[in-house]
Amino acid sequence: MGQNLTTIGFDADDTLWHNERFFQLTQAHFTDLLADYAERDHLLDRLLEAEKRNIRHYGYGIKGFILSMIETAIEVTEDRVPASVIRQLVEAGQEMLAHPIELLPYAREAIESVAATHQVVLITKGDLIDQERKLAQSGLGELFDGVEIVSEKTPQTYKQIFGQYGDGPASAMMVGNSMRSDVVAPIQAGCWGVYVPHGLVWEVEQAETPAESPRFRELPDLGRLADLVKTLS
């Protein structure tokens, strides 16, 4: 292993496989269902408020998202939302939970290339059962030295995980599409933070780019990861 970099952490949703686009498609269905009660932008604003409010109750993931949509529907209709709309929202959530995994370009190749020389850990947040399902369907699980499904990605989270699987955060890199969770938080913990833009980002995960940090890197896709790892190892 390299003297400087020994452990690579990978985010899952929208880093290794598609995720956010299914949320946005369901949001569009949500606004269509409630079009008689409120304008689209108002509905989306109210939904985002509910999601932020409910993270501490439901955590991240599809189940909390569906509950937040139902709550918003009840609120904006002043308790008049038809049962048929609630049923369609529940069905939309069930469809999301059953949707097959679609890997992003270079996902397997990137993991395999760095796993030959470094420890690799999957670090993802969300619903435990759903994340386990997606990992199993992805066929990538066997490539990782460890899998950590966490409730939140904080600097302390990364310090703990990279202390367990590697030589501490200073010798670790986190790779992901969320500026807040996969880049800023790891850098604050002392890791390298590698941003791989996906294009679709939930507003809650947005943050200012730490462009002045010497431990920040940005790649256009995972196909460039192996070369970056070589330069830092």
Contacts in CASP RR format, 6 or more apart in sequence:
PFRMAT RR
TARGET T0000
AUTHOR 0000-0000-0000
METHOD contacts of the structure
MODEL  1
MGQNLTTIGFDADDTLWHNERFFQLTQAHFTDLLADYAERDHLLDRLLEA
EKRNIRHYGYGIKGFILSMIETAIEVTEDRVPASVIRQLVEAGQEMLAHP
IELLPYAREAIESVAATHQVVLITKGDLIDQERKLAQSGLGELFDGVEIV
SEKTPQTYKQIFGQYGDGPASAMMVGNSMRSDVVAPIQAGCWGVYVPHGL
VWEVEQAETPAESPRFRELPDLGRLADLVKTLS
1 117 0 8 1.000
1 118 0 8 1.000
1 119 0 8 1.000
1 233 0 8 1.000
2 117 0 8 1.000
2 118 0 8 1.000
2 233 0 8 1.000
3 233 0 8 1.000
4 171 0 8 1.000
4 232 0 8 1.000
4 233 0 8 1.000
5 118 0 8 1.000
5 171 0 8 1.000
5 172 0 8 1.000
5 173 0 8 1.000
5 192 0 8 1.000
5 229 0 8 1.000
5 232 0 8 1.000
5 233 0 8 1.000
6 118 0 8 1.000
6 119 0 8 1.000
6 166 0 8 1.000
6 167 0 8 1.000
6 171 0 8 1.000
6 172 0 8 1.000
6 233 0 8 1.000
7 118 0 8 1.000
7 119 0 8 1.000
7 120 0 8 1.000
7 121 0 8 1.000
7 162 0 8 1.000
7 165 0 8 1.000
7 166 0 8 1.000
7 167 0 8 1.000
7 168 0 8 1.000
7 171 0 8 1.000
7 172 0 8 1.000
7 173 0 8 1.000
8 114 0 8 1.000
8 118 0 8 1.000
8 119 0 8 1.000
8 120 0 8 1.000
8 121 0 8 1.000
8 172 0 8 1.000
8 173 0 8 1.000
8 175 0 8 1.000
8 229 0 8 1.000
9 120 0 8 1.000
9 121 0 8 1.000
9 122 0 8 1.000
9 123 0 8 1.000
9 172 0 8 1.000
9 173 0 8 1.000
9 174 0 8 1.000
9 175 0 8 1.000
10 16 0 8 1.000
10 111 0 8 1.000
10 120 0 8 1.000
10 121 0 8 1.000
10 122 0 8 1.000
10 123 0 8 1.000
10 144 0 8 1.000
10 174 0 8 1.000
10 175 0 8 1.000
10 176 0 8 1.000
11 123 0 8 1.000
11 124 0 8 1.000
11 174 0 8 1.000
11 175 0 8 1.000
11 176 0 8 1.000
11 177 0 8 1.000
11 178 0 8 1.000
11 181 0 8 1.000
11 182 0 8 1.000
12 19 0 8 1.000
12 122 0 8 1.000
12 124 0 8 1.000
12 131 0 8 1.000
12 134 0 8 1.000
12 135 0 8 1.000
13 19 0 8 1.000
13 20 0 8 1.000
13 124 0 8 1.000
13 134 0 8 1.000
14 20 0 8 1.000
14 104 0 8 1.000
14 177 0 8 1.000
14 178 0 8 1.000
14 198 0 8 1.000
14 200 0 8 1.000
14 201 0 8 1.000
15 104 0 8 1.000
15 107 0 8 1.000
15 175 0 8 1.000
15 176 0 8 1.000
15 177 0 8 1.000
15 182 0 8 1.000
15 196 0 8 1.000
15 198 0 8 1.000
15 222 0 8 1.000
16 103 0 8 1.000
16 104 0 8 1.000
16 107 0 8 1.000
16 111 0 8 1.000
16 138 0 8 1.000
16 140 0 8 1.000
17 101 0 8 1.000
17 102 0 8 1.000
17 103 0 8 1.000
17 104 0 8 1.000
17 107 0 8 1.000
17 134 0 8 1.000
17 138 0 8 1.000
18 101 0 8 1.000
18 102 0 8 1.000
18 104 0 8 1.000
20 198 0 8 1.000
20 200 0 8 1.000
20 201 0 8 1.000
20 202 0 8 1.000
21 200 0 8 1.000
22 96 0 8 1.000
22 99 0 8 1.000
23 62 0 8 1.000
23 65 0 8 1.000
23 96 0 8 1.000
23 202 0 8 1.000
24 200 0 8 1.000
26 65 0 8 1.000
26 69 0 8 1.000
26 92 0 8 1.000
26 93 0 8 1.000
26 96 0 8 1.000
27 44 0 8 1.000
27 47 0 8 1.000
29 88 0 8 1.000
29 92 0 8 1.000
30 43 0 8 1.000
30 47 0 8 1.000
30 69 0 8 1.000
30 72 0 8 1.000
30 73 0 8 1.000
30 89 0 8 1.000
30 92 0 8 1.000
31 40 0 8 1.000
31 43 0 8 1.000
31 44 0 8 1.000
33 73 0 8 1.000
33 85 0 8 1.000
33 88 0 8 1.000
33 89 0 8 1.000
34 43 0 8 1.000
34 73 0 8 1.000
34 76 0 8 1.000
34 77 0 8 1.000
34 81 0 8 1.000
34 85 0 8 1.000
37 76 0 8 1.000
37 77 0 8 1.000
37 80 0 8 1.000
37 81 0 8 1.000
38 46 0 8 1.000
38 76 0 8 1.000
42 76 0 8 1.000
43 72 0 8 1.000
43 76 0 8 1.000
46 72 0 8 1.000
46 75 0 8 1.000
46 76 0 8 1.000
47 68 0 8 1.000
47 69 0 8 1.000
47 72 0 8 1.000
48 203 0 8 1.000
48 204 0 8 1.000
50 68 0 8 1.000
50 69 0 8 1.000
50 71 0 8 1.000
50 72 0 8 1.000
50 75 0 8 1.000
51 64 0 8 1.000
51 65 0 8 1.000
51 68 0 8 1.000
51 204 0 8 1.000
52 204 0 8 1.000
54 64 0 8 1.000
54 67 0 8 1.000
54 68 0 8 1.000
54 71 0 8 1.000
55 204 0 8 1.000
58 64 0 8 1.000
58 67 0 8 1.000
58 68 0 8 1.000
59 126 0 8 1.000
59 127 0 8 1.000
59 151 0 8 1.000
60 125 0 8 1.000
60 126 0 8 1.000
60 127 0 8 1.000
60 151 0 8 1.000
61 126 0 8 1.000
61 127 0 8 1.000
61 130 0 8 1.000
62 93 0 8 1.000
62 96 0 8 1.000
62 97 0 8 1.000
62 127 0 8 1.000
62 130 0 8 1.000
63 97 0 8 1.000
63 127 0 8 1.000
63 130 0 8 1.000
64 127 0 8 1.000
65 93 0 8 1.000
66 89 0 8 1.000
66 90 0 8 1.000
66 92 0 8 1.000
66 93 0 8 1.000
66 96 0 8 1.000
69 89 0 8 1.000
70 86 0 8 1.000
70 89 0 8 1.000
70 90 0 8 1.000
73 81 0 8 1.000
73 85 0 8 1.000
73 86 0 8 1.000
73 89 0 8 1.000
74 81 0 8 1.000
97 130 0 8 1.000
97 133 0 8 1.000
100 137 0 8 1.000
101 134 0 8 1.000
101 137 0 8 1.000
101 138 0 8 1.000
103 138 0 8 1.000
103 140 0 8 1.000
104 198 0 8 1.000
104 222 0 8 1.000
105 221 0 8 1.000
105 222 0 8 1.000
105 223 0 8 1.000
106 221 0 8 1.000
106 222 0 8 1.000
106 223 0 8 1.000
106 225 0 8 1.000
107 138 0 8 1.000
107 140 0 8 1.000
107 222 0 8 1.000
108 140 0 8 1.000
108 143 0 8 1.000
109 222 0 8 1.000
109 223 0 8 1.000
110 175 0 8 1.000
110 222 0 8 1.000
110 223 0 8 1.000
110 225 0 8 1.000
110 226 0 8 1.000
111 120 0 8 1.000
111 140 0 8 1.000
111 143 0 8 1.000
111 144 0 8 1.000
112 143 0 8 1.000
113 225 0 8 1.000
113 226 0 8 1.000
113 229 0 8 1.000
114 120 0 8 1.000
114 225 0 8 1.000
114 226 0 8 1.000
114 229 0 8 1.000
115 143 0 8 1.000
115 144 0 8 1.000
115 145 0 8 1.000
117 229 0 8 1.000
117 233 0 8 1.000
118 229 0 8 1.000
118 233 0 8 1.000
119 145 0 8 1.000
119 165 0 8 1.000
119 166 0 8 1.000
120 143 0 8 1.000
120 144 0 8 1.000
120 145 0 8 1.000
120 146 0 8 1.000
121 144 0 8 1.000
121 145 0 8 1.000
121 146 0 8 1.000
121 147 0 8 1.000
121 148 0 8 1.000
121 161 0 8 1.000
121 162 0 8 1.000
121 165 0 8 1.000
122 135 0 8 1.000
122 140 0 8 1.000
122 141 0 8 1.000
122 144 0 8 1.000
122 146 0 8 1.000
122 147 0 8 1.000
122 148 0 8 1.000
123 148 0 8 1.000
123 150 0 8 1.000
123 153 0 8 1.000
123 157 0 8 1.000
123 158 0 8 1.000
123 161 0 8 1.000
123 174 0 8 1.000
124 131 0 8 1.000
124 147 0 8 1.000
124 148 0 8 1.000
124 149 0 8 1.000
124 150 0 8 1.000
125 149 0 8 1.000
125 150 0 8 1.000
125 151 0 8 1.000
125 152 0 8 1.000
125 153 0 8 1.000
125 181 0 8 1.000
126 149 0 8 1.000
126 151 0 8 1.000
128 149 0 8 1.000
131 149 0 8 1.000
132 149 0 8 1.000
135 141 0 8 1.000
135 147 0 8 1.000
141 147 0 8 1.000
145 165 0 8 1.000
146 165 0 8 1.000
148 161 0 8 1.000
150 157 0 8 1.000
150 161 0 8 1.000
153 178 0 8 1.000
153 181 0 8 1.000
153 182 0 8 1.000
153 185 0 8 1.000
154 185 0 8 1.000
155 185 0 8 1.000
155 186 0 8 1.000
155 188 0 8 1.000
155 189 0 8 1.000
155 190 0 8 1.000
156 189 0 8 1.000
157 185 0 8 1.000
157 189 0 8 1.000
158 169 0 8 1.000
158 172 0 8 1.000
158 174 0 8 1.000
158 185 0 8 1.000
158 186 0 8 1.000
158 189 0 8 1.000
158 190 0 8 1.000
158 191 0 8 1.000
159 168 0 8 1.000
159 169 0 8 1.000
159 189 0 8 1.000
162 168 0 8 1.000
162 169 0 8 1.000
162 171 0 8 1.000
162 172 0 8 1.000
162 189 0 8 1.000
162 191 0 8 1.000
163 169 0 8 1.000
166 172 0 8 1.000
169 186 0 8 1.000
169 189 0 8 1.000
169 190 0 8 1.000
169 191 0 8 1.000
170 190 0 8 1.000
170 191 0 8 1.000
172 186 0 8 1.000
172 191 0 8 1.000
172 192 0 8 1.000
173 186 0 8 1.000
173 191 0 8 1.000
173 192 0 8 1.000
173 193 0 8 1.000
173 194 0 8 1.000
173 229 0 8 1.000
173 232 0 8 1.000
174 182 0 8 1.000
174 183 0 8 1.000
174 186 0 8 1.000
174 191 0 8 1.000
174 192 0 8 1.000
174 193 0 8 1.000
174 194 0 8 1.000
175 182 0 8 1.000
175 193 0 8 1.000
175 194 0 8 1.000
175 196 0 8 1.000
175 222 0 8 1.000
175 225 0 8 1.000
176 182 0 8 1.000
176 183 0 8 1.000
176 194 0 8 1.000
176 195 0 8 1.000
176 196 0 8 1.000
177 195 0 8 1.000
177 196 0 8 1.000
177 197 0 8 1.000
177 198 0 8 1.000
177 199 0 8 1.000
177 201 0 8 1.000
178 201 0 8 1.000
178 205 0 8 1.000
179 195 0 8 1.000
179 201 0 8 1.000
179 205 0 8 1.000
179 206 0 8 1.000
179 207 0 8 1.000
179 208 0 8 1.000
179 209 0 8 1.000
180 204 0 8 1.000
180 205 0 8 1.000
180 206 0 8 1.000
180 207 0 8 1.000
181 205 0 8 1.000
182 193 0 8 1.000
182 195 0 8 1.000
183 193 0 8 1.000
183 194 0 8 1.000
183 195 0 8 1.000
183 207 0 8 1.000
183 209 0 8 1.000
183 210 0 8 1.000
183 216 0 8 1.000
184 207 0 8 1.000
184 208 0 8 1.000
184 210 0 8 1.000
186 192 0 8 1.000
186 193 0 8 1.000
187 193 0 8 1.000
187 210 0 8 1.000
187 213 0 8 1.000
187 215 0 8 1.000
187 216 0 8 1.000
190 215 0 8 1.000
191 215 0 8 1.000
192 215 0 8 1.000
192 216 0 8 1.000
192 217 0 8 1.000
192 232 0 8 1.000
193 215 0 8 1.000
193 216 0 8 1.000
193 217 0 8 1.000
194 217 0 8 1.000
194 218 0 8 1.000
194 219 0 8 1.000
194 225 0 8 1.000
194 228 0 8 1.000
195 209 0 8 1.000
195 216 0 8 1.000
195 217 0 8 1.000
195 218 0 8 1.000
195 219 0 8 1.000
196 218 0 8 1.000
196 219 0 8 1.000
196 220 0 8 1.000
196 221 0 8 1.000
196 222 0 8 1.000
196 225 0 8 1.000
197 218 0 8 1.000
197 220 0 8 1.000
209 216 0 8 1.000
210 216 0 8 1.000
217 228 0 8 1.000
219 225 0 8 1.000
219 228 0 8 1.000
END
